[in-house]
Amino acid sequence: MTATARPAHSFGQRVRRFFLRLILLVLFPLIALLVASHFYMKGGRYVSTENAYVKSHIIAISSDVDGRVVEVNVRDNQHVEANALLFRIDPEPYALRVAEAQAEIELARSEIESMRADYRESQDAIAVEAENVRFMTTQLKRQQALQNTGVTSVETLDEAQHKQRIAEQRVAVLQQRAKQVLANLGGNSSSAVTSHASYVRAKSRLDQAAIDLANTSVYAPSGGIISNMHLQAGEYVKAGTPVFSLLENNRIWVQANLKETQLTNLRAGQSAILQVDAYPEMEWRARVASIAPATGAEFALLPPQNATGNWVKVVQRISVELQVEHQSEAPTLRAGMTVTAKIDTNRRRQPPAILRKLVERDDIPRPLEKMLRLTLAMDNAQREVSSTGIQTDLSAGLPARTASRPLAIEVAAILPLNANIPPSDNVQPGAKPSDKANRPERSRPQKTPDDDTSVEIDSTIKREEWLSQQAETKFTIQVGSSTDLAFLQRFAEQLPADFPNVIYHYKYSENQQPEYGLASGLFDSRKRANEAIGTLPEKHRRYDPWVRRIGEIQRTIVAN
């Protein structure tokens, strides 16, 4: 009994040691590499800082006129609406100024009317003196004629000449006075009183007095909360001197001061998550509104002098404005609160080149290839979600050997999949594979030997028998798969005509819909197949076609 038990005991230990070594030397390193690759490609996506604070507009409330406060209608920390009365200054002195300005307007009006009368009187006097000048001129001519005949004396002639010159001087004086009066009237004696300069000046004084009177009542420029309130009735305030503050509550934002090394992938419009220290269990959504054009040191009162000899490199910070999105039933954010901001830059690192080169090799072990392809598929799925904003199943992003994925989100964003292909009459809708070991992965379609596996579109679409006749070591491009045969046919017609394109039929997907795969091209090496992917139309490359072995597709069809 002892001789026979010992070998069994030793065999069991060897089995356990084998599995333990397999786990420690193979599975753990693979899992560690997978997790490390995932965090590597996801790293650097988010930038965060605790140097962020809630900000709002703070308006310094002051009066536009001097005076003694007679009424205060608000208190500290009170919420007020826009145009609400805050306080009032004694209006009596300003009401007197309004009355004085009104009197000046009436005085200006009477002065203008008086100047008009003076101008008319000057015009009448000029007309009288002009008539007198004509008479004196006639008398002078008459005396000159009599003097020539010797009838009158020289003294009489001189007197006539003197009177004629005096009359002309009077006309000139009256004309100068009329011009002066007309100039005071603005050059037009018949213009309206309201257009005269003196009236306009008096009217502006009245308007200013009325504005000062209205400014004795101070109103809230916008809705907000009163803060730093110390004003009391009876105090004398000076114009322009702040008496308290008003914090606007209709626009709240967060100022995040990020390090300059965190701005590499930061762009306006990116989303952010905010956590306020006062509400640790709440989160606010925000978006990057703007990025400051300079660091905070550039706006300092005494900017640093970096040209000095004692220079020490210090990472600078740049202000980033985060616009907080409105959330119903959220607590009130108050200016100055400390915030932890986490910004999603949507950065995606490229997988290491060594991973892509390993995937292209034909001699790598199958488990390692599966693990590498899973890593690349996770990266492709994340990139597709970031670029399209559509969440897809991760199995739809797995390349060859990992899953027989559908054509990325079934290209529902491009063409509607309304043409459903009815199932074959030889297939029972509830039929499932009997061998659990050969059961395909979740996203892999199923197939029975009774299904029609040959589909021909045109001369460029090969029959499935052609695919089974090719060497297992060759490669093809798996463009995708879909339950919509009509769509897949249209999709195949847009592929290059010089490539042999094959549509092969699986059994049924998990929702009992027939599923078809589309393969394009035949290549001797994986490298050439990967190069040929770049020649596909952009519409097809958008859904990340991948390279598969012909033998793998043949085994898939046989297994299904």
TIKETOR-620539 format. One record per atom (N, C-alpha, C): x, y, z. Coordinates in steps of 0.1 Angstrom, whole numbers, plus 5000, padded with zeros to 4 digits. Layout:
BEGIN
XYZ ...
//
This chain:
BEGIN
500849885000 500050005000 500950125000 501950125008 502850245009 503650264996 504050154990 504750164977 503950214966 502650184966 501850234955 501350374958 501250424970 500750554973 501750664971 502950634973 503950734971 504050784957 504050704947 504050754933 502850844930 501650804935 500550884933 500651024939 501251024952 501451144959 502451234951 503551174946 504451254939 503951304926 503051224919 502451274907 501551394909 500751394920 499951504923 500751624926 501851614933 502651724936 503251784923 503651694914 504151744901 503151824893 501951774894 500851844886 500551984892 500551984906 500352114912 501452214910 502752154910 503852244907 503752294893 503352204884 503252254870 502252364868 501052354874 500152454873 500552584880 501252564892 501752684899 502752754891 503652684884 504652744876 504052814864 503052744858 502352804847 501652944851 501052944863 500453064867 501453174870 502553134877 503553234881 504353284870 504653194861 505653234850 504953274837 503653244835 502953274823 501753374825 500853324833 499653404835 499853534842 500553534853 500753654860 501553754852 502653724845 503253824836 502353874825 501553784819 500653824809 499653924814 499053894826 498053984832 498754114836 499954104841 500654234845 500954314833 501354254822 501654324810 500354384804 499254314805 498054364800 497554484808 497554474821 497154584829 498054704828 499454684827 500354794825 500154854812 499854784801 499654844788 498354924788 497354874795 496054954796 496355084803 497055084814 497255204822 498255294814 499155234807 500055324799 499255394788 498355334781 497655394770 496655494775 496155474787 495155554793 495755674801 497055654805 497755754813 497855894806 497855994814 497956134808 496656184802 495556114804 494256164798 493756274807 493856264820 493256354829 494356444835 494056574836 494856664844 494056714855 494556724867 493856774878 494656864887 493956944895 494657034904 493757074915 494357094927 493557144938 493657294939 494457354931 494657504931 493557564922 492257544926 491157594919 490157654929 489457764924 488557834933 487357884925 486257894933 485057944927 485158094926 484758144914 484758284911 483458344907 483158464910 481958534905 482258684904 481458754897 481658894895 481258964908 482159054913 481959124926 481859274922 480659334924 480459474920 480459554932 481359664931 481459754942 480359864941 479459864950 478259954949 478660094955 478460194947 478760334952 477660424945 477560544951 476660644945 477360734935 476560794926 477060884916 477061024921 476461054933 476361194938 476761194953 477161304957 477461324971 476161344979 476161314992 474961345000 474861255012 473861285020 473661215032 472661105030 472860985035 472060875033 470760895043 469660885037 468360895045 467660765046 467960665037 467260535037 468160425033 468160315040 468860195036 467860075036 467760005025 466759905023 467359765023 468559745025 469159615024 470059585037 470359465038 471259425049 472359325044 473259295052 474359205048 473859065045 474459005035 474058865030 472658855025 472058965022 470658955016 470758945001 469858854996 469758834982 468758944976 469159004966 468359114959 468259084945 467159124939 466959114924 467459234917 467559224904 468059334896 467059454897 467559574898 466859694899 466159714912 466559644922 465959664935 466659784942 465859864949 466359984956 467259944968 468459994968 469459964978 469460064989 469660194986 469660294995 469360424988 468960534996 468560664991 469360774998 469760874990 470460994994 469461104995 469661195004 468761315006 468561384992 467361394986 467161444973 466961594973 466761664985 466361804985 467361894978 468661884981 469661974974 469561954958 469361834954 469361814939 467961854933 466961854941 465661904936 465762054934 466462124943 466662274942 467462304929 468462214926 469262244914 468462224902 467462134902 466562114891 465762234889 465262294900 464462414899 465262534894 466462544898 467362644893 467662634878 467862514874 468162484860 466862524851 465762494856 464462534849 464362684848 464762754859 464762904858 465762954848 466862894847 467862934837 467362914823 466562804821 465962784808 465062904804 464262944813 463263054811 464063184808 465163204816 465963324814 466563324800 467063204796 467663194783 466663224772 465463174774 464363194764 464063344763 463963414774 463663564774 464863644768 466063604771 467163674765 467263654750 466863544745 466863524731 465763604724 464563614731 463563694725 463963844726 464663884736 465164024737 466164054726 467063964723 467963984712 467263994699 466263914697 465463924684 464864064683 464364114694 463764244693 464764354690 465964344696 467064434693 467464424679 467464314673 467864294659 466864364650 465564344653 464564404645 464664564646 464864614658 465064754660 466264814653 467364734652 468464774645 468264784630 467464694625 467164694611 466264814607 465364844616 464564964614 465365094614 466265104624 467065224625 468065234613 468565124608 469365134596 468565184584 467365144583 466565184572 466265334573 466065394585 465765534587 467065614583 468165574588 469465644586 469865624571 469565524564 469765514550 468965614542 467765634546 466965734539 467565874542 468065894554 468666024557 469866044549 470665944547 471865954538 471465994524 470465934519 470065964505 469566114504 468866164515 468466304514 469666394515 470666364524 471866444525 472666444513 472666334506 473466334493 472766414483 471466424483 470766504473 470966654476 470966694489 471266824493 472666864489 473666774491 474966814487 475166834473 474466754464 474566784450 473966914446 472866954453 472267074450 473167194454 473767194465 474667294469 475867304460 476367194455 477467194446 477167264433 475867244428 475467314416 475267464418 474767504430 474567644432 475967714434 476867634440 478267694442 478967714429 478667634419 479267654406 478767774399 477467814402 476967934396 477168064404 477768034416 478068154425 476868204433 475868124434 474668174441 474768154456 475368034460 475568004474 476968024479 477168024492 478468044497 479167914499 480467924502 481267804505 480967744518 480567824528 480167764541 478967674540 478067714532 476767634530 477167494524 478067504514 478467374508 479167284518 480067344526 480767264536 479867204546 478767274550 477867224560 477067104554 476667114541 475967004534 476866874534 478166894531 479066784530 479266714544 479266794554 479466744568 478266664572 477066714569 475866634573 475766504565 476166504553 476166384545 477066274551 478266314555 479266224561 478766164575 478166254583 477566214595 476466104594 475666124584 474566024581 475165894577 476165894569 476765764565 477465694577 478065774586 478665714598 477665644607 476465704608 475365654616 474965514610 474765514597 474365384591 475365274594 476665304593 477765204595 477665154610 477465254619 477365214633 476165114636 475065154630 473865064632 474064934626 474764924615 474964794608 475864704617 476864764623 477764684632 476964634644 476064714650 475264664661 474364554656 473764564644 472864454639 473664324637 474864334632 475664214630 476064154644 476264224654 476564174667 475364094673 474264164672 472964094677 472663974669 472963974656 472663854648 473663744651 474863774654 475863674659 475463614672 474863694681 474463634694 473263544692 472463564681 471363484677 471763354670 473063344668 473463224660 473463234645 473463364640 473463384626 472163374619 471163344627 469763334621 468763384631 468263494628 467263564637 465963494638 465663404628 464363344627 464463194632 465563144637 465763014641 464962984654 464662864657 463862824669 464662854682 463962884693 464562914705 465362794710 464862674708 465462554714 466762524707 467062584695 468362554688 469462664692 469062764700 470062864704 471062804714 472262844713 473362794722 473062814737 472562934740 472362954754 471162874760 470162844751 469162754755 469562614757 470462564747 470962434748 471762414761 472562514764 473462504776 472562494789 471562574789 470662574801 469862444801 469462394790 468762264789 469662144794 470962144790 471862044795 472062054810 472162174815 472262184830 470962124837 469862154831 468662094837 468661944836 469061884825 469161744823 470161684834 471261744835 472261694845 471761704859 470961814862 470361824875 469361714878 468561684867 467561574868 468261444870 469361414863 470061294865 470661284879 471161384884 471661384898 470561354908 469461414905 468261394914 467861244913 467861184901 467461044900 468560954907 469860994906 470860914912 470960914927 470060994933 469960994948 469360854953 468760784943 468260654946 469160554939 469760464947 470760364941 470060234940 470160174928 469460044926 470559934922 470159814924 471059704921 471259684906 472459684901 472659664887 472359524882 472359424891 471959294887 471559214899 471059094898 470759014909 471958964916 471858944929 473058894936 472858904951 473958894958 473958884973 474759004978 474159074988 474859184994 475959135003 477159195003 478259155011 479059275016 479759255027 480559365033 479759495035 478559475041 477659585042 477859655056 478259785055 478459865067 477759995066 476960025056 476260155054 475060165064 474960285070 473860315078 473260445075 471960465078 471260595075 471960705083 472060815077 472760935084 474160955080 474760855074 476160865069 476260955057 477361025055 477561105043 478461025034 478061015022 478860935012 479361025001 480460994996 481061064985 480860994972 480661064961 480461004948 481660914944 481360794940 482460704935 483060624946 482760644959 483360574970 482460444973 483060324972 482260204975 481760194989 480560154991 479960145004 479660005008 479459914998 479359765001 479559694987 479459564987 479659484975 478459404972 478359374959 477259284954 477859174946 477659044950 478158934943 477058874934 477358884921 476358834911 476258674913 475058634912 474758484913 474358424900 474258504889 473858454876 474958394868 476158414872 477358364865 478458324875 478558194876 479658134885 480658054876 481858074878 482857994871 483957954881 484857864877 485957814885 487257854878 488157914886 489457944881 490457844885 490857754876 491857654879 493257694875 494157694884 495557744881 496357614879 496557584866 497257454862 498757484860 499557384862 500957394858 501057404843 502157474839 502357484824 502557354818 503057254825 503357124820 502057044818 500957094823 499657024822 498857074810 499357174803 498557234792 498857174779 499657074778 500057024765 498856984756 497856914762 496756864755 495456924759 495557044766 494357114770 493757204759 492457194757 491857274747 490557324752 490057434747 488757494750 487657394746 486657374755 485557294752 485657154758 486757114764 486956984770 486156984783 485656864787 484856854799 485656834811 485056864822 485756864835 484756824846 485356764857 484556724869 485156804880 484256864888 484556954899 484056894912 484956894922 484556854936 484956974945 483957024952 484057134961 484357084975 485257134982 485657094995 484457105005 483557205003 482457215012 481357115010 481357044998 480356944995 481156824989 481756744997 482656634993 481856524985 480556514987 479856404981 479156454968 479356574964 478756624952 479856644941 479356634929 480256664917 479456754908 480256844902 479756944892 480356914879 479656924868 480156914855 480557054850 481557064842 482057194837 482757174824 483057284817 483757274804 484857384805 485857364798 486957464797 486457574788 486357694794 485857814786 486957884779 488057904786 489157984780 490457954788 491557984782 492857964788 493558104788 494158144799 494758274800 495958284791 496158404785 497258424776 498658434782 498658444795 499958454802 499858394816 501058374822 501058314835 500758424845 500458384857 500058474868 501158574871 502458524870 503558614873 503658734864 503158724852 503258834843 502358954847 501358924855 500359024859 500659074873 501759024879 502059064893 502559204893 502359274905 502759404907 504259424905 505059324910 506459324908 506859194901 506859194888 507159064880 508559024883 508758894882 510158844885 511158884874 512358904879 513458944870 514258814867 513958744857 514658624854 516058644848 516458764845 517758784839 518858804850 518458794863 519458794873 520258674874 521358674881 522258564882 521658454891 520958484901 520358384910 519058334905 519058254894 517858214888 517558064892 516358044896 515957904900 514657874892 514657764885 513557734876 512357694885 511157754883 509957734890 508857704880 508157604881 507057574872 505957674873 505657744862 504657854863 503257794862 502257874866 500857834866 500157924857 499157874849 498357954840 496857934844 496158034844 494758034848 493857974837 493057884841 492057824831 490657844837 489857904829 488457924833 487557814829 486857754839 485957644838 484557694840 483757684829 482357724830 481457614836 480857634847 480057534855 478757524848 478357394845 477057374839 475957374850 474857424846 473757434856 473257294860 473057274873 472557144878 471457184888 470257124885 469157144894 469357084908 468857144918 468957104932 470357084937 471257154930 472657154935 472857264946 473757244955 474057344965 474557474959 474457584966 474957714961 476457714962 477057754951 478557774951 478857914954 479757934964 480058074968 481458104964 481658234961 482958274956 484058254966 485158204961 486258174970 486358034975 485357944972 485457804977 486557734970 487157644977 488257564972 487657444964 488257424952 487757314943 488857224938 488557104936 489457014930 488956984916 489657024906 489257014892 489956904885 489256824877 489756714869 489256734855 490156754846 489856784832 490156664823 489256634815 489456514805 489956574792 491156544789 491856594777 491556504765 490956394767 490756294756 492056244750 493156254757 494356214751 494456054751 494956004740 495155864738 496555834733 497255764742 498655734738 498655624727 499555634718 499755524708 500355404715 499855284712 500455164718 501955154714 502755104723 504155094720 504455024707 505455074699 505755014686 506154864687 506654824698 507054684700 505854594700 504654644705 503454564705 502954544691 502954654683 502454644669 503354554661 504754564663 505654474656 505454334659 505154304672 504954164677 503654104670 502654194669 501354144663 501554104649 502454174642 502754144628 503554014625 504153964636 505053854634 504153724633 504653634626 503853504623 504253394633 505353414640 505953304648 505653324663 504853424667 504653444681 503553344687 503653304699 502653204705 501253264704 500353174703 498953214701 498453284714 498753244726 498253324738 498753464739 500053474735 500653604735 500053694725 499753634713 499053714702 497653764707 496953674713 495653714718 495753824728 496653814737 496853924747 497154054741 498154054731 498554174725 497354234717 496654154710 495454204702 494454254711 494254194723 493254254732 493654394737 494954404739 495454544744 495254644733 495554604720 495354704709 493854734707 493054624709 491654644707 491054744717 491454734730 491054824740 491354964736 492554984731 492955124727 492055164715 491855084705 490955124694 489555154698 489055074708 487655104712 487655244719 488655274727 488655404734 488755514724 489555494714 489755604703 488355624696 487655514693 486455524686 485355594694 485355574707 484355644716 484755784716 486055824717 486455964718 486156034705 486355974694 486156044681 484656054677 483855944680 482455954675 481555984686 481955964699 481055994710 480055884712 480155764705 479255654706 479955544714 479255494724 479855384732 479555254725 480655174723 480555044716 480954934725 480454814722 480854694729 482354674727 483054634737 484554614736 484854504727 483954394726 484154284717 484154334703 483454444700 483454494686 484754554682 485654574692 486954634688 488054534688 487754404690 488854304691 489254264677 490554254674 490954204661 490854054660 491654004651 491553854648 491953774660 491453654660 491753554670 491053584684 490653704685 490053744698 488553734698 487953794687 486553784685 486253804670 485153754666 484653784652 483753894653 484254014654 483454134658 482454174647 481354244650 480554304640 481254424635 480754474624 481354594617 481154714626 481954724636 481954844646 480554894648 479854904657 478554964659 477554944647 477854834639 476954794628 476754914619 477655004618 477555124609 476255184609 475555174620 474155234621 474155384619 475255444622 475355594620 475355634605 475655534596 475855574582 474655524574 474255394575 473155334567 472255264576 470955274575 469955204583 469955054580 469954974589 469954824587 468554774588 467754804578 466354764578 466154634570 467054594562 466954474553 467354354561 466554294569 466854174576 466754054567 467753964568 467753844560 467053734567 466053674562 465353564569 466253444571 466053374582 466853254585 466553144575 467453054573 467352944564 466252844570 465552774561 464552684565 465052564572 466352534569 466952414575 467452434589 467352554594 467952584607 466852614617 466952554629 465952584639 466452704647 465452804649 465852924656 466552894670 466152794677 466652774690 467852684690 468452644678 469552544678 470752614683 471552534691 472852584697 473852474696 475152514696 476152404695 476152314707 476352184703 476252084714 477652074721 478652104714 480052094720 480352224727 480452224740 480752354747 482152404744 483052304742 484452344739 484652424726 483752384716 483852454703 482952574702 482252604713 481352724713 482052844710 481652934701 482353054698 482153154709 482953264708 482953374718 481553444716 481353534726 479953594726 479653664714 480553744708 480253824697 480453744684 480953614684 481153544672 479853484667 479453494655 478253434649 478353284649 477253214648 477253074647 476753024634 476952904631 476652844618 476452694618 475552644610 475352504609 475752454595 476052334594 476452284580 475352294570 474152304575 473052314565 472852444559 473452544564 473252684559 473952694545 473352784537 473952814524 475052904527 476252864523 477452944526 478053014514 477353014503 477953074491 477053194487 477653314486 477053434482 477853504471 477253524460 477953594449 477253724446 478053834446 477553964442 477753994428 479053994424 479454024410 480753944408 481453984397 482653914393 483753924404 483754034411 484754064421 484453994434 483253934436 482953874449 483153724447 484053664454 484353514452 483353434460 483153314456 482353224464 483153174475 482353124485 483053084498 483952954495 483552874485 484352764482 485852804478 485952924472 487252974468 488052994481 487453044491 488153074503 488652944510 487852834509 488252714515 489452644507 489652684495 490652624486 492052694488 492152804495 493352874497 494152814508 495452844508 496452794518 496152854531 496252774542 495952824555 496952924560 498152924554 499153024559 499053164553 498153184543 497953314538 497053394547 497053524543 496353624551 495253704543 494253754550 493253834543 492853944553 492154044548 491754164556 490254134560 490054124572 488654114577 488054254578 487254294568 486654424568 485654444579 484854334581 483854344592 482754244590 481754244598 480654154597 479354234601 478254174596 476954244598 475854144596 474654164603 473454084600 472754134588 473054244582 472354304571 473154264558 472754164551 473454114539 473454224528 472254294527 472254394516 473254504518 473354544531 474354644534 475754594532 476054474536 477354414534 477754404519 476754374511 476954374496 477354504491 476554614495 476954744491 478354784496 478654744508 479954774514 481054704506 480754584501 481854504494 482054564480 480954624474 481154674460 482054804460 482154864472 483054984473 484454954475 484854824477 486254784479 486954784466 488354784466 489154784453 488754654445 488654674432 488154574423 489254464421 490554504423 491654414421 491854314433 491054334444 491154244455 490054144454 490254014457 489253914458 488453934471 487153964470 486353984482 485353874484 485253824496 484553704499 483553744511 482253704509 481253714519 480953574524 481253534536 480953404541 479853414552 479153304553 477953304561 478153224574 477853284585 477953214598 476553144600 476353094612 475053044615 474053154619 473953184632 473153294637 473853354649 473653484650 474153554662 473253524674 473653574685 472853544698 471453594697 471153694689 469753734688 469053664676 469553544672 468953464662 468853534648 469753624645 469853684632 471053624624 470853594612 471953544604 473053654602 474253604603 475353704603 476353664592 476953764585 477853744574 479153824577 480253764572 481553824573 482053864560 482753974559 483354024546 484854024548 485553944539 486953944538 487453994525 488554064525 489054124512 490554104511 490954054499 492354034495 492953904500 494053874494 494753754497 496253784496 496953764508 498353814509 499253694515 500553704511 501453604516 501953624530 501953754534 502453784548 501553884555 501553884568 500753974575 501154124573 502454144570 502954284568 502354344556 502254264545 501654314532 500154334534 499554254542 498154274545 497854404553 498754424562 498654554570 498854674561 499854664552 500054774542 498854794533 498154684529 497054694520 495854764527 495754754540 494654824547 494654974544 495855034543 495955174540 495455214526 495255114517 494655144504 493155134503 492555084514 491155074515 490455214515 489255224510 488555354511 488455404526 488455534527 488455594541 487255544549 486155534542 484955484549 485055344555 485855264549 486155124554 487155124565 488155214563 489255224573 488755284586 487655354586 487055414598 486655314608 486355194604 485955084613 487054984616 488255024614 489454944619 489454804614 489554784601 489754644596 491054584601 491054454602 492154384608 492554264599 493754204602 494254104594 493953964601 493553864593 493253734598 493953634589 494253514595 494753404587 493653334579 493953284567 492853214560 492453084567 493453024573 493152904581 492252924592 492453044599 491553074610 490053084606 489853154594 488553174589 487953034585 488852954579 488352814575 487952734587 488752744598 488352664610 487152724616 486952854615 485752914621 484452864614 484552864600 483452814593 483152664596 484152584596 483952444599 483452424613 483952504623 483552494637 482052524638 481552624630 480252664631 479252584622 
//
